[in-house]
Amino acid sequence: MRVVLDTNVLISACWSPGGLEAHLVQLAIARAVVCCVTGSVLAEYRDVAARPKFAARQACFVEMLAQLEAAAELVEPGPEAGAATDPDDNRLLECAAGAQAEWLITGNLRHFPASYAGTRIANARAFFTATQAHPPAPASPSAGP
């Protein structure tokens, strides 16, 4: 399954390590879903991670971005989009179109149409509900000798 992750999903993953967004990022890192990115999406991820207001979570962002970049599929963007209410979000739509992604996951649904070029746009909860994908199970403590 091919997905595009909005930057706010990564932010949520660092702020709430047990949340659905963190589980989704872990699925992408584990390659259980194919996270698709373009050069401009990666640049946005890096730019946001470096912002001073996220300094408290800098280590989380740096580690997560390194793992995500290693696991992600770099794609060419699709045609120029103009469907997002926030013009900066059009790069995500272009990524989704270029990747022929099934899903674009965002925490800001109001910025996007319900779908775009065959890509369904949803938040993490709706993604997990619709796909019946299961977040990774928490690691169980190892049994002692």
Helices and strands as residue ranges (DSSP letters): E 2-5, H 7-15, H 20-29, E 34-37, H 39-49, G 52-57, H 58-71, E 73-74, G 87-89, H 90-99, E 103-105, G 109-111, E 115-116, E 119-122, H 124-131
